[in-house]
Amino acid sequence: MSTPNTWFVYIVQCSDDTLYTGICCDVQRRIHEHNKLKSAARYTRSRRPVKLVYREQVACRRTAAQREHRIKKMKAEEKQALILQQAESDARIAPGTD
């Protein structure tokens, strides 16, 4: 559970398979906004639905903005590698229930 001062950098995959990177304090609320509300980013409003593919907790807004900037400068292949790395890490932490 995050505290009020916890910030996240996130990446969503849009319906056209493009990636959008943003920052927020409440990732689930922000994903809902991207998918349903006018307060979504202009980029994602025309590319709904979006799906959360990456989330990274950071210490403060400034750190989140800096990390967002670095991720936005990455090539698509580098972003995909980041997403895959997190997915593999998540799978090791919480193995599937087959």
MOPAC internal coordinates of N, CA, C and O (Angstrom, degrees):
PM7 1SCF
backbone

  N    0.0000 0     0.00 0     0.00 0    0    0    0
  C    1.4577 1     0.00 0     0.00 0    1    0    0
  C    1.5272 1   108.70 1     0.00 0    2    1    0
  O    1.2310 1   120.71 1   -43.98 1    3    2    1
  N    1.3173 1   116.25 1   136.02 1    3    2    1
  C    1.4546 1   120.18 1  -178.04 1    5    3    2
  C    1.5260 1   111.00 1   -90.61 1    6    5    3
  O    1.2310 1   120.92 1   -25.49 1    7    6    5
  N    1.3120 1   115.85 1   154.51 1    7    6    5
  C    1.4498 1   122.08 1   175.91 1    9    7    6
  C    1.5243 1   107.82 1   -93.91 1   10    9    7
  O    1.2310 1   119.47 1   -13.32 1   11   10    9
  N    1.3390 1   118.61 1   166.68 1   11   10    9
  C    1.4679 1   120.62 1  -178.38 1   13   11   10
  C    1.5223 1   114.41 1   -57.15 1   14   13   11
  O    1.2310 1   119.77 1   153.94 1   15   14   13
  N    1.3190 1   118.05 1   -26.06 1   15   14   13
  C    1.4579 1   121.06 1  -178.56 1   17   15   14
  C    1.5186 1   113.02 1   -95.70 1   18   17   15
  O    1.2310 1   119.93 1  -172.37 1   19   18   17
  N    1.3114 1   117.74 1     7.63 1   19   18   17
  C    1.4494 1   121.43 1   179.70 1   21   19   18
  C    1.5179 1   109.33 1   -84.34 1   22   21   19
  O    1.2310 1   121.07 1   -47.03 1   23   22   21
  N    1.3093 1   115.55 1   132.97 1   23   22   21
  C    1.4611 1   121.45 1   178.74 1   25   23   22
  C    1.5116 1   109.92 1  -117.35 1   26   25   23
  O    1.2310 1   121.07 1   -26.39 1   27   26   25
  N    1.3119 1   115.56 1   153.61 1   27   26   25
  C    1.4498 1   122.14 1   179.01 1   29   27   26
  C    1.5191 1   109.85 1  -130.05 1   30   29   27
  O    1.2310 1   121.24 1   -33.91 1   31   30   29
  N    1.3134 1   115.23 1   146.09 1   31   30   29
  C    1.4541 1   122.98 1   167.02 1   33   31   30
  C    1.5180 1   103.76 1  -104.99 1   34   33   31
  O    1.2310 1   120.28 1   -45.82 1   35   34   33
  N    1.3264 1   117.07 1   134.18 1   35   34   33
  C    1.4545 1   119.50 1  -177.61 1   37   35   34
  C    1.5198 1   110.38 1  -136.42 1   38   37   35
  O    1.2310 1   121.76 1   -22.56 1   39   38   37
  N    1.3280 1   114.23 1   157.44 1   39   38   37
  C    1.4633 1   121.25 1   173.28 1   41   39   38
  C    1.5100 1   107.24 1  -127.21 1   42   41   39
  O    1.2310 1   120.76 1   -47.88 1   43   42   41
  N    1.3263 1   116.14 1   132.12 1   43   42   41
  C    1.4597 1   120.91 1   173.05 1   45   43   42
  C    1.5223 1   108.80 1  -114.15 1   46   45   43
  O    1.2310 1   121.79 1   -31.91 1   47   46   45
  N    1.3122 1   114.18 1   148.09 1   47   46   45
  C    1.4612 1   120.46 1   173.46 1   49   47   46
  C    1.5179 1   106.70 1   -98.91 1   50   49   47
  O    1.2310 1   120.74 1   -55.22 1   51   50   49
  N    1.3148 1   116.19 1   124.78 1   51   50   49
  C    1.4559 1   121.74 1  -178.82 1   53   51   50
  C    1.5315 1   110.47 1   -83.90 1   54   53   51
  O    1.2310 1   120.72 1   -11.55 1   55   54   53
  N    1.3201 1   116.22 1   168.45 1   55   54   53
  C    1.4665 1   120.94 1  -177.85 1   57   55   54
  C    1.5224 1   112.61 1   -62.29 1   58   57   55
  O    1.2310 1   120.00 1   157.48 1   59   58   57
  N    1.3294 1   117.61 1   -22.52 1   59   58   57
  C    1.4711 1   120.72 1   177.78 1   61   59   58
  C    1.5319 1   111.68 1   -94.09 1   62   61   59
  O    1.2310 1   120.42 1  -165.14 1   63   62   61
  N    1.3454 1   116.81 1    14.86 1   63   62   61
  C    1.4628 1   125.25 1   178.55 1   65   63   62
  C    1.5311 1   114.43 1    69.84 1   66   65   63
  O    1.2310 1   119.69 1  -168.87 1   67   66   65
  N    1.3219 1   118.20 1    11.13 1   67   66   65
  C    1.4568 1   119.99 1   172.34 1   69   67   66
  C    1.5240 1   108.56 1   -82.37 1   70   69   67
  O    1.2310 1   120.97 1   -16.84 1   71   70   69
  N    1.3198 1   115.75 1   163.16 1   71   70   69
  C    1.4583 1   121.47 1  -179.03 1   73   71   70
  C    1.5241 1   109.95 1  -113.02 1   74   73   71
  O    1.2310 1   121.01 1   -39.36 1   75   74   73
  N    1.3301 1   115.66 1   140.64 1   75   74   73
  C    1.4525 1   122.40 1   177.13 1   77   75   74
  C    1.5138 1   107.81 1  -124.79 1   78   77   75
  O    1.2310 1   120.26 1   -47.95 1   79   78   77
  N    1.3247 1   117.11 1   132.05 1   79   78   77
  C    1.4651 1   122.46 1  -179.60 1   81   79   78
  C    1.5187 1   109.54 1  -111.93 1   82   81   79
  O    1.2310 1   120.57 1   -42.92 1   83   82   81
  N    1.3288 1   116.52 1   137.08 1   83   82   81
  C    1.4522 1   120.70 1   178.89 1   85   83   82
  C    1.5168 1   111.14 1  -150.00 1   86   85   83
  O    1.2310 1   121.10 1    -0.68 1   87   86   85
  N    1.3382 1   115.51 1   179.32 1   87   86   85
  C    1.4596 1   122.14 1   176.25 1   89   87   86
  C    1.5193 1   108.84 1  -130.97 1   90   89   87
  O    1.2310 1   121.07 1   -27.36 1   91   90   89
  N    1.3300 1   115.55 1   152.64 1   91   90   89
  C    1.4605 1   120.81 1   177.48 1   93   91   90
  C    1.5225 1   109.80 1  -170.38 1   94   93   91
  O    1.2310 1   120.51 1    -5.16 1   95   94   93
  N    1.3117 1   116.62 1   174.84 1   95   94   93
  C    1.4654 1   121.89 1   175.59 1   97   95   94
  C    1.5234 1   111.78 1   -98.27 1   98   97   95
  O    1.2310 1   120.13 1   153.73 1   99   98   97
  N    1.3251 1   117.35 1   -26.27 1   99   98   97
  C    1.4669 1   122.27 1  -177.43 1  101   99   98
  C    1.5314 1   108.11 1  -128.38 1  102  101   99
  O    1.2310 1   120.72 1   -80.61 1  103  102  101
  N    1.3070 1   116.24 1    99.39 1  103  102  101
  C    1.4672 1   120.90 1  -173.41 1  105  103  102
  C    1.5225 1   111.62 1   -64.77 1  106  105  103
  O    1.2310 1   119.89 1   135.36 1  107  106  105
  N    1.3348 1   117.81 1   -44.64 1  107  106  105
  C    1.4704 1   119.44 1  -177.91 1  109  107  106
  C    1.5298 1   111.54 1   -62.37 1  110  109  107
  O    1.2310 1   120.42 1   138.70 1  111  110  109
  N    1.3307 1   116.80 1   -41.30 1  111  110  109
  C    1.4655 1   120.47 1   177.38 1  113  111  110
  C    1.5267 1   110.29 1   -61.93 1  114  113  111
  O    1.2310 1   120.84 1   137.35 1  115  114  113
  N    1.3273 1   115.99 1   -42.65 1  115  114  113
  C    1.4670 1   119.95 1  -177.79 1  117  115  114
  C    1.5280 1   111.74 1   -67.11 1  118  117  115
  O    1.2310 1   120.01 1   141.62 1  119  118  117
  N    1.3239 1   117.58 1   -38.38 1  119  118  117
  C    1.4652 1   120.65 1   176.98 1  121  119  118
  C    1.5271 1   109.20 1   -63.25 1  122  121  119
  O    1.2310 1   120.67 1   137.70 1  123  122  121
  N    1.3252 1   116.32 1   -42.30 1  123  122  121
  C    1.4745 1   120.50 1   176.08 1  125  123  122
  C    1.5289 1   110.22 1   -58.42 1  126  125  123
  O    1.2310 1   120.17 1   135.46 1  127  126  125
  N    1.3183 1   117.28 1   -44.54 1  127  126  125
  C    1.4632 1   120.64 1   178.47 1  129  127  126
  C    1.5267 1   110.72 1   -61.69 1  130  129  127
  O    1.2310 1   120.28 1   135.75 1  131  130  129
  N    1.3268 1   117.08 1   -44.25 1  131  130  129
  C    1.4697 1   120.12 1   179.45 1  133  131  130
  C    1.5272 1   110.85 1   -59.71 1  134  133  131
  O    1.2310 1   120.28 1   144.15 1  135  134  133
  N    1.3142 1   117.07 1   -35.85 1  135  134  133
  C    1.4610 1   120.51 1  -175.18 1  137  135  134
  C    1.5270 1   114.48 1   -88.88 1  138  137  135
  O    1.2310 1   119.68 1   154.55 1  139  138  137
  N    1.3184 1   118.22 1   -25.45 1  139  138  137
  C    1.4719 1   119.06 1  -169.77 1  141  139  138
  C    1.5258 1   116.66 1  -126.27 1  142  141  139
  O    1.2310 1   119.61 1   155.16 1  143  142  141
  N    1.3177 1   118.36 1   -24.84 1  143  142  141
  C    1.4649 1   119.44 1  -167.66 1  145  143  142
  C    1.5214 1   113.10 1  -113.57 1  146  145  143
  O    1.2310 1   121.63 1   -17.07 1  147  146  145
  N    1.3313 1   114.48 1   162.93 1  147  146  145
  C    1.4608 1   120.81 1   175.97 1  149  147  146
  C    1.5205 1   112.06 1   -69.74 1  150  149  147
  O    1.2310 1   120.27 1   161.70 1  151  150  149
  N    1.3395 1   117.08 1   -18.30 1  151  150  149
  C    1.4657 1   119.94 1  -179.77 1  153  151  150
  C    1.5280 1   112.03 1   -77.05 1  154  153  151
  O    1.2310 1   120.37 1  -176.43 1  155  154  153
  N    1.3247 1   116.89 1     3.57 1  155  154  153
  C    1.4680 1   120.25 1   175.31 1  157  155  154
  C    1.5187 1   109.43 1   -66.61 1  158  157  155
  O    1.2310 1   121.08 1   -22.84 1  159  158  157
  N    1.2998 1   115.55 1   157.16 1  159  158  157
  C    1.4625 1   120.14 1   175.06 1  161  159  158
  C    1.5261 1   108.81 1   -61.62 1  162  161  159
  O    1.2310 1   120.22 1   -36.53 1  163  162  161
  N    1.2914 1   117.18 1   143.47 1  163  162  161
  C    1.4635 1   121.64 1  -179.79 1  165  163  162
  C    1.5347 1   110.96 1   -52.57 1  166  165  163
  O    1.2310 1   121.01 1   139.92 1  167  166  165
  N    1.3312 1   115.67 1   -40.08 1  167  166  165
  C    1.4654 1   120.66 1  -178.29 1  169  167  166
  C    1.5312 1   111.37 1   -60.46 1  170  169  167
  O    1.2310 1   120.16 1   136.44 1  171  170  169
  N    1.3208 1   117.30 1   -43.56 1  171  170  169
  C    1.4657 1   119.45 1  -175.16 1  173  171  170
  C    1.5290 1   113.34 1   -82.68 1  174  173  171
  O    1.2310 1   119.84 1   158.53 1  175  174  173
  N    1.3211 1   117.90 1   -21.47 1  175  174  173
  C    1.4770 1   119.46 1  -178.50 1  177  175  174
  C    1.5135 1   112.54 1   -58.39 1  178  177  175
  O    1.2310 1   120.10 1   145.67 1  179  178  177
  N    1.3215 1   117.42 1   -34.33 1  179  178  177
  C    1.4608 1   120.33 1  -178.86 1  181  179  178
  C    1.5280 1   112.47 1   -95.03 1  182  181  179
  O    1.2310 1   120.56 1  -173.80 1  183  182  181
  N    1.3281 1   116.54 1     6.20 1  183  182  181
  C    1.4689 1   120.04 1  -176.94 1  185  183  182
  C    1.5251 1   111.52 1  -128.60 1  186  185  183
  O    1.2310 1   120.42 1  -147.91 1  187  186  185
  N    1.2982 1   116.80 1    32.09 1  187  186  185
  C    1.4612 1   122.47 1  -179.25 1  189  187  186
  C    1.5160 1   110.76 1   -77.59 1  190  189  187
  O    1.2310 1   120.47 1   -26.85 1  191  190  189
  N    1.3249 1   116.70 1   153.15 1  191  190  189
  C    1.4604 1   128.27 1    -3.38 1  193  191  190
  C    1.5191 1   111.06 1   -81.23 1  194  193  191
  O    1.2310 1   121.89 1   -22.07 1  195  194  193
  N    1.3338 1   113.99 1   157.93 1  195  194  193
  C    1.4580 1   119.74 1   174.95 1  197  195  194
  C    1.5187 1   108.36 1  -108.25 1  198  197  195
  O    1.2310 1   121.14 1   -24.54 1  199  198  197
  N    1.3315 1   115.43 1   155.46 1  199  198  197
  C    1.4646 1   121.55 1  -179.33 1  201  199  198
  C    1.5255 1   108.42 1  -130.51 1  202  201  199
  O    1.2310 1   120.61 1   -48.87 1  203  202  201
  N    1.3159 1   116.43 1   131.13 1  203  202  201
  C    1.4571 1   121.20 1   178.25 1  205  203  202
  C    1.5253 1   109.34 1   -67.60 1  206  205  203
  O    1.2310 1   120.48 1   -54.78 1  207  206  205
  N    1.3392 1   116.69 1   125.22 1  207  206  205
  C    1.4622 1   120.55 1   179.69 1  209  207  206
  C    1.5268 1   112.53 1  -121.39 1  210  209  207
  O    1.2310 1   120.03 1   168.17 1  211  210  209
  N    1.3358 1   117.55 1   -11.83 1  211  210  209
  C    1.4628 1   120.37 1  -179.10 1  213  211  210
  C    1.5172 1   109.01 1  -156.61 1  214  213  211
  O    1.2310 1   121.85 1   -40.69 1  215  214  213
  N    1.3400 1   114.07 1   139.31 1  215  214  213
  C    1.4677 1   119.89 1   176.74 1  217  215  214
  C    1.5113 1   107.92 1  -146.77 1  218  217  215
  O    1.2310 1   121.06 1   -45.04 1  219  218  217
  N    1.3264 1   115.57 1   134.96 1  219  218  217
  C    1.4621 1   121.78 1  -178.90 1  221  219  218
  C    1.5171 1   108.78 1  -136.14 1  222  221  219
  O    1.2310 1   120.30 1   -56.99 1  223  222  221
  N    1.3151 1   117.04 1   123.01 1  223  222  221
  C    1.4568 1   121.50 1   178.71 1  225  223  222
  C    1.5179 1   109.50 1   -82.52 1  226  225  223
  O    1.2310 1   120.90 1   -43.96 1  227  226  225
  N    1.3268 1   115.88 1   136.04 1  227  226  225
  C    1.4660 1   121.61 1   178.39 1  229  227  226
  C    1.5229 1   109.41 1  -130.43 1  230  229  227
  O    1.2310 1   120.81 1   -11.68 1  231  230  229
  N    1.3176 1   116.07 1   168.32 1  231  230  229
  C    1.4664 1   121.49 1  -170.84 1  233  231  230
  C    1.5296 1   114.69 1   -74.58 1  234  233  231
  O    1.2310 1   120.13 1   143.64 1  235  234  233
  N    1.3311 1   117.36 1   -36.36 1  235  234  233
  C    1.4592 1   118.89 1  -173.71 1  237  235  234
  C    1.5314 1   110.23 1  -153.96 1  238  237  235
  O    1.2310 1   120.83 1    -7.76 1  239  238  237
  N    1.3201 1   116.01 1   172.24 1  239  238  237
  C    1.4619 1   120.60 1  -178.27 1  241  239  238
  C    1.5280 1   111.25 1   -61.67 1  242  241  239
  O    1.2310 1   120.61 1   138.32 1  243  242  241
  N    1.3002 1   116.45 1   -41.68 1  243  242  241
  C    1.4664 1   119.81 1  -178.98 1  245  243  242
  C    1.5284 1   110.98 1   -60.58 1  246  245  243
  O    1.2310 1   120.34 1   134.08 1  247  246  245
  N    1.3144 1   116.95 1   -45.92 1  247  246  245
  C    1.4646 1   121.17 1   178.17 1  249  247  246
  C    1.5233 1   110.34 1   -62.99 1  250  249  247
  O    1.2310 1   120.59 1   140.14 1  251  250  249
  N    1.3231 1   116.48 1   -39.86 1  251  250  249
  C    1.4700 1   120.61 1   178.74 1  253  251  250
  C    1.5256 1   110.59 1   -62.00 1  254  253  251
  O    1.2310 1   120.47 1   134.96 1  255  254  253
  N    1.3216 1   116.71 1   -45.04 1  255  254  253
  C    1.4631 1   120.60 1  -179.21 1  257  255  254
  C    1.5342 1   111.01 1   -64.83 1  258  257  255
  O    1.2310 1   120.59 1   141.38 1  259  258  257
  N    1.3207 1   116.47 1   -38.62 1  259  258  257
  C    1.4646 1   119.81 1   178.67 1  261  259  258
  C    1.5251 1   110.96 1   -66.52 1  262  261  259
  O    1.2310 1   120.77 1   136.78 1  263  262  261
  N    1.3359 1   116.13 1   -43.22 1  263  262  261
  C    1.4669 1   120.12 1   179.73 1  265  263  262
  C    1.5289 1   110.29 1   -66.60 1  266  265  263
  O    1.2310 1   120.40 1   138.98 1  267  266  265
  N    1.3331 1   116.83 1   -41.02 1  267  266  265
  C    1.4684 1   120.92 1   177.06 1  269  267  266
  C    1.5304 1   109.95 1   -57.29 1  270  269  267
  O    1.2310 1   120.53 1   135.18 1  271  270  269
  N    1.2990 1   116.59 1   -44.82 1  271  270  269
  C    1.4619 1   121.48 1  -179.83 1  273  271  270
  C    1.5303 1   110.93 1   -60.66 1  274  273  271
  O    1.2310 1   120.90 1   135.52 1  275  274  273
  N    1.3443 1   115.88 1   -44.48 1  275  274  273
  C    1.4772 1   119.63 1   179.27 1  277  275  274
  C    1.5287 1   111.05 1   -63.35 1  278  277  275
  O    1.2310 1   120.42 1   137.99 1  279  278  277
  N    1.3315 1   116.81 1   -42.01 1  279  278  277
  C    1.4721 1   119.92 1  -179.94 1  281  279  278
  C    1.5228 1   110.47 1   -66.11 1  282  281  279
  O    1.2310 1   120.12 1   138.18 1  283  282  281
  N    1.3233 1   117.39 1   -41.82 1  283  282  281
  C    1.4658 1   120.07 1  -179.62 1  285  283  282
  C    1.5232 1   112.02 1   -62.62 1  286  285  283
  O    1.2310 1   120.17 1   153.69 1  287  286  285
  N    1.3186 1   117.28 1   -26.31 1  287  286  285
  C    1.4654 1   120.75 1   178.86 1  289  287  286
  C    1.5293 1   112.60 1   -81.95 1  290  289  287
  O    1.2310 1   120.34 1   168.13 1  291  290  289
  N    1.3262 1   116.95 1   -11.87 1  291  290  289
  C    1.4707 1   120.84 1  -179.34 1  293  291  290
  C    1.5270 1   110.87 1   -69.79 1  294  293  291
  O    1.2310 1   121.28 1   -27.55 1  295  294  293
  N    1.3119 1   115.15 1   152.45 1  295  294  293
  C    1.4601 1   120.92 1   171.82 1  297  295  294
  C    1.5236 1   108.23 1   -72.66 1  298  297  295
  O    1.2310 1   120.69 1   -21.66 1  299  298  297
  N    1.3233 1   116.29 1   158.34 1  299  298  297
  C    1.4619 1   121.29 1  -178.74 1  301  299  298
  C    1.5264 1   111.55 1   -55.29 1  302  301  299
  O    1.2310 1   120.52 1   140.62 1  303  302  301
  N    1.3290 1   116.60 1   -39.38 1  303  302  301
  C    1.4661 1   120.49 1  -179.19 1  305  303  302
  C    1.5293 1   111.01 1   -64.64 1  306  305  303
  O    1.2310 1   120.50 1   143.29 1  307  306  305
  N    1.3202 1   116.65 1   -36.71 1  307  306  305
  C    1.4642 1   120.52 1   178.93 1  309  307  306
  C    1.5278 1   110.47 1   -68.89 1  310  309  307
  O    1.2310 1   120.32 1   140.67 1  311  310  309
  N    1.3213 1   116.99 1   -39.33 1  311  310  309
  C    1.4636 1   120.42 1   177.07 1  313  311  310
  C    1.5230 1   110.31 1   -64.21 1  314  313  311
  O    1.2310 1   120.52 1   137.50 1  315  314  313
  N    1.3337 1   116.62 1   -42.50 1  315  314  313
  C    1.4668 1   120.14 1   178.90 1  317  315  314
  C    1.5272 1   110.27 1   -62.50 1  318  317  315
  O    1.2310 1   119.78 1   141.34 1  319  318  317
  N    1.3149 1   118.02 1   -38.66 1  319  318  317
  C    1.4649 1   121.47 1   177.83 1  321  319  318
  C    1.5294 1   110.67 1   -64.19 1  322  321  319
  O    1.2310 1   120.16 1   140.03 1  323  322  321
  N    1.3181 1   117.31 1   -39.97 1  323  322  321
  C    1.4590 1   122.21 1   177.64 1  325  323  322
  C    1.5270 1   110.02 1   -62.58 1  326  325  323
  O    1.2310 1   120.74 1   135.37 1  327  326  325
  N    1.3221 1   116.19 1   -44.63 1  327  326  325
  C    1.4624 1   122.03 1   179.43 1  329  327  326
  C    1.5252 1   110.25 1   -63.07 1  330  329  327
  O    1.2310 1   120.44 1   134.40 1  331  330  329
  N    1.3208 1   116.77 1   -45.60 1  331  330  329
  C    1.4610 1   121.81 1  -179.68 1  333  331  330
  C    1.5233 1   110.85 1   -63.96 1  334  333  331
  O    1.2310 1   120.25 1   138.47 1  335  334  333
  N    1.3145 1   117.13 1   -41.53 1  335  334  333
  C    1.4603 1   121.29 1   179.33 1  337  335  334
  C    1.5294 1   110.39 1   -59.60 1  338  337  335
  O    1.2310 1   120.35 1   136.47 1  339  338  337
  N    1.3301 1   116.94 1   -43.53 1  339  338  337
  C    1.4611 1   119.52 1   179.49 1  341  339  338
  C    1.5245 1   110.81 1   -67.72 1  342  341  339
  O    1.2310 1   120.08 1   139.67 1  343  342  341
  N    1.3229 1   117.46 1   -40.33 1  343  342  341
  C    1.4645 1   120.91 1   179.83 1  345  343  342
  C    1.5229 1   110.61 1   -61.75 1  346  345  343
  O    1.2310 1   120.38 1   138.08 1  347  346  345
  N    1.3226 1   116.87 1   -41.92 1  347  346  345
  C    1.4634 1   120.74 1   178.47 1  349  347  346
  C    1.5244 1   110.90 1   -66.10 1  350  349  347
  O    1.2310 1   120.36 1   140.44 1  351  350  349
  N    1.3137 1   116.91 1   -39.56 1  351  350  349
  C    1.4566 1   121.31 1   177.98 1  353  351  350
  C    1.5294 1   110.50 1   -64.64 1  354  353  351
  O    1.2310 1   120.35 1   136.86 1  355  354  353
  N    1.3203 1   116.93 1   -43.14 1  355  354  353
  C    1.4721 1   121.50 1   178.38 1  357  355  354
  C    1.5176 1   110.95 1   -63.09 1  358  357  355
  O    1.2310 1   120.10 1   141.68 1  359  358  357
  N    1.3285 1   117.42 1   -38.32 1  359  358  357
  C    1.4683 1   121.57 1  -179.62 1  361  359  358
  C    1.5274 1   110.78 1   -66.38 1  362  361  359
  O    1.2310 1   119.96 1   145.14 1  363  362  361
  N    1.3284 1   117.68 1   -34.86 1  363  362  361
  C    1.4657 1   120.72 1   177.42 1  365  363  362
  C    1.5218 1   111.47 1   -70.04 1  366  365  363
  O    1.2310 1   120.52 1   144.67 1  367  366  365
  N    1.3318 1   116.60 1   -35.33 1  367  366  365
  C    1.4604 1   121.25 1  -178.30 1  369  367  366
  C    1.5222 1   110.58 1   -73.84 1  370  369  367
  O    1.2310 1   120.56 1   135.69 1  371  370  369
  N    1.3159 1   116.54 1   -44.31 1  371  370  369
  C    1.4700 1   121.30 1  -176.97 1  373  371  370
  C    1.5262 1   109.62 1  -127.90 1  374  373  371
  O    1.2310 1   120.20 1   -96.75 1  375  374  373
  N    1.3337 1   117.22 1    83.25 1  375  374  373
  C    1.4579 1   119.49 1  -178.96 1  377  375  374
  C    1.5163 1   111.57 1   -60.96 1  378  377  375
  O    1.2310 1   120.88 1   -30.54 1  379  378  377
  N    1.3391 1   115.92 1   149.46 1  379  378  377
  C    1.4693 1   121.59 1  -179.31 1  381  379  378
  C    1.5090 1   112.27 1   -63.27 1  382  381  379
  O    1.2310 1   121.31 1   -20.73 1  383  382  381
  N    1.3099 1   115.10 1   159.27 1  383  382  381
  C    1.4669 1   121.55 1   178.77 1  385  383  382
  C    1.5060 1   108.12 1  -104.84 1  386  385  383
  O    1.2310 1   120.69 1   -86.67 1  387  386  385
  N    1.3178 1   116.28 1    93.33 1  387  386  385
  C    1.4654 1   121.74 1  -179.08 1  389  387  386
  C    1.4988 1   111.47 1   -89.10 1  390  389  387
  O    1.2310 1   120.10 1   180.00 1  391  390  389

